[in-house]
Amino acid sequence: MRKASEYASKVKNISETLEQLVLDMTKDLRESEQKFRSIVEYAADAIITVGPDTRVTSWNQGAANIFDYREDEVIGLEIDDLIARGGAIDEAQNLSKQVLKGESIRSLEATRYSKSGHERSVLLSAAPIFNEKNEVEAVSLIYKDISELKRAHLQLVQTEKQATLGVIAGSIGHELNNLVGGLLLQARLLQRYYDNPERVKEVNELFLSSLEKVALHSKNLLSLSSPSTPSLEALDLEAVLEETTDTLILSGVLKHYRIVRDLCEERVYVQGDRHLLEQVIRNLEINSAHAMGDGGTLTLRSRLSEDKKRLIISISDTGNGIAPEIRDRIFEPFFTTKSEGQGTGLGLPIVKKIIEQHRGTLELESEVGKGTTIEIGIPTAG
């Protein structure tokens, strides 16, 4: 009887201990769930869950702030019809199909729209949620609003264009004065020798040559105001490289440097935006000129990558080089090693952004006292 009583007491103690353990675990689970709900609910990013039919099942406060819909307005609605418009609808639907097949998406830049139709630039991440049968039962979506960052970037691009224009304008002013002075002289010579056909022909050729140089300067200056959103087309990048270099020689920026050209014999076309890639080349060559000071050699090379999927353009100078301790910082906005008035520290960050927009590559090699080489790789066309 005593043993039975002791046994019952032990069972009771174990039962009470297990009950308390379950209560503690339940409490911890509820607290963890509450913390998770709070994190999700008050996150600045839009965190949305949709079912396998892509209809909204959860919608946090971040989503309400970004897209201007309340949660009770969107539950049960199809996500792609809700926040996509125009050409973005097909893209959004294709991405949904991709995730429902079990694939994940990470930080994809896209355009979505608010309730009132305002455009939102977002970074989209999406992950499938699987059930015990390894079937996709839901999809978790995160949208980070980068609209302000995009606007700030466009302002930086415009600021850099203005700074570049200032550099070129300062060098070009003297050259234009010389050209205009030559044009005036040649016009007077034409008046003087109007009855001498041979002499008129000779002066007229000089006159036309000077006008072509003036037109080239004008083209270069106008290109600085081109749109900064890539408009991709099949493009002869080597021709752009040569034309941009010739323009900088004519403007005086590269006039006193030895230029070596080692380009592919066969022309290769890339998918690129002419104006933006002109800006890349112009910035890199101006940087090289500043690094070399009063003289040096600028070497321009081109080659196909081993898989023939990219055209590689390299621009090398014999300048001061870049110290290892600052090499990782040169692509940071506003970081510059140039003297006051020569640069804004925006050139290389914008070069990097333009290359990224072209899905290209950018590599740098530098040695202090010997010079710097920058290689850009742009996908070939077709």
C-alpha atoms as one frame of an Amber mdcrd trajectory, in Angstrom:
protein
   0.000   0.000   0.000   2.823   2.343   0.873   4.625   1.548  -2.346   1.485
   2.259  -4.330   1.122   5.617  -2.589   4.748   6.514  -3.302   4.318   5.471
  -6.924   1.186   7.611  -7.276   3.014  10.561  -5.740   5.909  10.213  -8.206
   3.519   9.975 -11.141   1.741  13.082  -9.908   5.040  14.978  -9.610   6.099
  13.898 -13.088   2.702  14.885 -14.451   2.880  18.298 -12.790   6.454  18.784
 -14.095   5.421  17.850 -17.623   2.380  20.095 -17.395   4.541  23.014 -16.263
   7.059  22.264 -19.031   4.295  22.294 -21.634   2.938  25.555 -20.214   6.426
  27.115 -20.296   7.033  25.910 -23.856   3.627  27.189 -24.943   4.345  30.538
 -23.334   7.768  30.739 -25.034   6.213  29.767 -28.338   3.534  32.438 -28.005
   6.147  35.044 -27.080   8.311  34.029 -30.050   5.278  34.128 -32.318   4.345
  37.567 -30.978   7.885  38.841 -31.533   7.876  37.448 -35.057   4.488  39.002
 -35.777   5.693  42.360 -34.424   8.864  42.235 -36.532   6.897  41.384 -39.675
   4.042  43.771 -38.973   6.180  46.833 -38.313   9.000  46.183 -40.791   9.616
  49.028 -43.225   9.688  46.572 -46.150   6.540  45.095 -47.619   6.273  41.487
 -46.363   3.448  39.640 -48.116   2.311  36.015 -48.215   0.314  34.576 -51.108
  -1.195  31.137 -51.676  -0.521  28.803 -54.626  -3.205  30.743 -56.525  -1.094
  33.940 -55.924  -3.897  35.472 -53.866  -2.864  37.521 -50.823  -3.099  35.773
 -47.452  -1.094  38.263 -45.335  -0.159  41.916 -45.770   1.985  43.847 -43.264
   2.102  47.553 -42.429   5.167  48.023 -44.648   3.125  46.803 -47.631   0.341
  49.222 -46.684   2.819  52.118 -46.544   4.517  51.285 -49.863   1.470  50.333
 -51.944  -1.235  52.385 -50.164  -3.652  49.459 -49.709  -5.027  48.480 -46.294
  -4.844  44.797 -45.346  -8.623  44.384 -45.463  -8.640  45.717 -49.046  -6.238
  43.136 -50.440  -6.788  39.796 -48.658  -7.954  37.298 -51.274  -6.930  39.443
 -54.257  -4.387  38.326 -56.877  -1.029  39.977 -56.098   0.131  40.585 -59.685
  -3.156  42.244 -60.695  -2.929  44.337 -57.540   0.495  45.997 -57.803   1.611
  45.490 -61.442   0.654  47.667 -64.410   1.246  47.618 -68.170   4.396  45.790
 -69.221   5.178  44.886 -65.606   2.178  42.499 -65.469   3.720  39.847 -67.737
   7.035  40.118 -65.889   5.305  39.760 -62.502   3.247  36.762 -63.626   6.325
  35.006 -65.023   8.153  35.555 -61.733   5.179  34.120 -59.807   5.218  30.990
 -61.997   8.952  30.662 -61.398   8.567  30.764 -57.588   5.568  28.421 -57.598
   7.839  25.885 -59.300  10.044  25.996 -56.213  12.655  28.591 -57.240  13.719
  31.547 -55.112  14.336  35.144 -56.192  16.746  37.435 -54.399  16.985  41.251
 -54.699  15.602  41.565 -58.225  15.074  45.185 -59.273  11.540  45.711 -60.573
   8.796  48.283 -60.969   5.481  47.999 -59.135   2.600  50.433 -58.549   0.652
  51.847 -55.623  -3.126  51.995 -55.333  -3.128  55.466 -56.895  -0.940  54.332
 -59.787   2.324  55.860 -58.568   5.399  53.977 -59.744   7.547  52.309 -57.105
  11.070  51.047 -57.775  11.525  47.952 -55.615  13.956  45.154 -54.861  11.944
  41.926 -54.917  12.851  38.785 -52.978  10.590  35.742 -53.061  10.779  32.269
 -51.513   8.469  29.273 -51.782   7.056  27.693 -48.591   6.785  23.885 -48.801
   4.409  21.509 -46.964   5.266  18.022 -45.672   4.664  16.598 -49.170   7.286
  18.993 -50.570   4.582  20.913 -52.419   4.535  24.728 -52.582   1.700  25.764
 -50.288   2.523  29.471 -50.125   5.019  32.111 -51.268   6.712  34.730 -49.089
   7.347  38.055 -50.857   9.487  40.960 -49.681   9.499  44.302 -51.518  12.091
  46.936 -50.534  11.176  50.408 -51.791  14.255  51.952 -53.463  12.439  54.796
 -55.232  14.273  57.483 -53.239  17.624  55.776 -53.834  16.926  55.688 -57.571
  16.070  59.383 -57.594  19.242  60.160 -55.622  21.289  58.138 -58.105  19.841
  60.081 -61.040  20.787  63.311 -59.274  24.326  61.993 -58.776  24.541  61.100
 -62.463  23.451  64.602 -63.429  25.926  66.153 -61.000  28.737  64.053 -62.474
  27.723  65.052 -65.992  27.912  68.697 -65.003  31.322  68.145 -63.403  32.559
  66.324 -66.510  31.164  69.080 -68.685  33.145  71.577 -66.612  36.370  69.636
 -67.147  35.806  69.367 -70.886  34.553  72.938 -71.226  37.661  74.257 -69.521
  39.881  72.378 -71.967  37.685  72.947 -74.977  37.422  76.732 -74.636  40.963
  77.401 -75.823  40.632  74.907 -78.679  37.342  76.448 -79.865  38.867  79.923
 -79.775  41.697  78.693 -81.982  39.272  76.976 -84.348  36.990  80.011 -84.603
  40.007  82.243 -85.160  41.145  79.904 -87.932  37.672  79.909 -89.492  37.638
  83.720 -89.569  41.070  83.795 -91.185  40.060  81.186 -93.762  36.849  83.093
 -94.538  38.904  86.230 -95.217  41.280  84.220 -97.418  38.321  82.952 -99.424
  37.248  86.536-100.008  40.788  87.491-101.042  41.360  84.577-103.422  37.849
  84.306-104.898  39.329  84.612-108.427  41.970  81.889-107.828  40.209  78.468
-107.987  43.173  76.420-106.808  43.774  78.648-103.837  40.038  78.717-103.024
  39.961  74.894-103.093  42.935  74.666-100.719  41.496  77.159 -98.221  38.041
  75.577 -98.475  39.447  72.175 -97.445  40.984  73.761 -94.343  37.698  75.541
 -93.681  35.717  72.281 -93.863  38.242  70.484 -91.647  37.901  73.172 -88.976
  34.086  73.023 -89.178  34.189  69.237 -88.707  36.253  69.700 -85.538  33.770
  72.252 -84.208  30.896  69.832 -84.976  32.742  67.043 -83.132  33.122  69.261
 -80.060  29.404  70.091 -80.183  28.485  66.404 -80.440  30.611  65.619 -77.410
  29.034  68.354 -75.313  25.490  67.382 -76.342  26.087  63.754 -75.376  26.435
  64.853 -71.753  22.726  65.672 -71.638  21.607  62.257 -72.906  19.191  60.136
 -70.811  20.794  58.029 -68.073  18.379  55.079 -68.395  20.012  52.522 -70.719
  18.540  52.204 -74.195  20.249  49.042 -75.412  21.027  48.415 -79.075  23.645
  46.606 -81.148  26.645  48.928 -80.840  30.194  49.071 -82.222  31.888  49.812
 -78.890  35.370  50.030 -80.403  34.149  52.785 -82.728  32.683  54.602 -79.696
  36.037  54.200 -77.919  37.946  55.682 -80.842  35.508  58.547 -81.439  35.423
  59.504 -77.736  39.228  59.392 -77.550  39.582  61.522 -80.693  37.155  64.055
 -79.220  39.190  64.309 -75.999  42.364  64.741 -78.065  40.744  67.538 -80.061
  39.405  69.179 -76.899  42.903  69.245 -75.404  42.241  66.812 -72.524  44.438
  64.118 -74.118  46.352  66.367 -76.491  49.746  66.014 -74.769  49.699  62.253
 -74.189  50.935  59.381 -76.307  47.940  57.265 -77.339  48.505  53.578 -78.142
  45.637  51.635 -79.738  45.599  47.839 -79.836  42.069  46.940 -80.927  40.454
  43.812 -82.350  40.854  43.574 -86.108  37.332  42.208 -86.405  34.593  44.546
 -85.235  32.442  43.060 -82.460  29.028  44.465 -81.576  27.747  44.685 -78.008
  24.343  45.330 -76.426  24.817  48.849 -75.102  23.648  52.425 -74.730  25.937
  54.626 -76.799  25.623  57.773 -74.681  26.150  55.990 -71.361  29.145  54.003
 -72.618  30.606  57.224 -74.049  30.303  58.628 -70.526  32.134  55.592 -69.103
  35.021  55.924 -71.569  35.198  59.694 -71.174  35.347  59.481 -67.362  38.010
  56.760 -67.394  40.196  58.634 -69.900  39.873  61.928 -68.035  40.849  60.108
 -64.817  43.891  58.699 -66.609  44.875  62.160 -67.844  44.651  63.560 -64.313
  46.695  60.637 -62.960  49.477  61.170 -65.539  49.836  64.912 -65.045  51.853
  66.626 -67.787  52.680  63.571 -69.893  52.479  59.815 -70.257  51.045  56.984
 -72.333  47.397  55.999 -72.568  46.900  52.487 -73.970  43.562  51.325 -75.331
  43.012  47.608 -75.937  40.070  45.415 -76.880  39.576  41.638 -76.997  36.868
  39.024 -76.804  36.464  37.084 -73.571  37.363  33.389 -73.728  33.693  32.375
 -73.999  33.182  35.108 -76.645  30.222  36.459 -74.688  31.829  39.785 -73.735
  33.923  42.425 -75.419  36.669  43.507 -73.021  37.920  47.097 -73.283  40.962
  48.054 -71.221  42.228  51.588 -70.563  45.750  51.765 -69.118  47.768  54.782
 -68.026  51.293  55.390 -66.793  50.155  57.620 -63.951  50.673  57.609 -60.201
  48.704  54.423 -59.556  46.356  53.783 -56.637  47.605  52.872 -53.169  46.336
  49.464 -51.909  44.808  50.985 -48.774  42.386  53.156 -50.793  41.746  50.816
 -53.720  38.502  49.498 -52.214  37.205  53.031 -51.678  37.603  54.555 -55.134
  34.127  53.390 -56.180  32.522  55.073 -53.152  30.518  58.235 -53.961  32.383
  61.488 -53.218  35.695  59.736 -52.460  38.434  61.355 -54.552  42.211  61.665
 -54.545  42.158  64.578 -56.993  42.987  68.128 -56.008  40.177  70.582 -55.356
  38.353  71.586 -58.526  39.448  68.566 -60.544  36.867  66.004 -59.472  33.714
  65.351 -57.448  34.365  61.739 -56.490  31.316  60.691 -58.511  32.953  59.554
 -61.761  33.960  56.019 -60.837  30.796  55.202 -58.829  28.721  56.218 -61.844
  30.993  54.238 -64.184  30.393  51.213 -61.955  26.615  51.794 -61.969  26.485
  52.113 -65.772  28.453  48.886 -66.215  26.074  47.140 -63.800  23.115  48.454
 -65.815  24.667  46.770 -68.864  25.191  43.531 -66.869  28.893  43.977 -67.539
  32.090  43.474 -65.590  34.573  45.968 -64.143  38.087  45.115 -62.977  40.960
  47.284 -61.788  44.700  46.688 -61.515  47.058  49.347 -60.206  50.587  49.750
 -58.929  51.829  52.880 -57.232  54.316  54.706 -59.444  53.583  52.581 -62.511
  49.969  53.222 -63.428  46.457  51.824 -63.546  44.475  49.551 -65.861  40.694
  49.365 -65.810  38.902  46.672 -67.801  35.217  46.799 -68.669  33.382  43.836
 -70.189  30.105  44.361 -72.068  27.912  41.466 -73.311  28.101  40.946 -77.059
  25.022  41.388 -79.229  23.148  38.400 -80.567
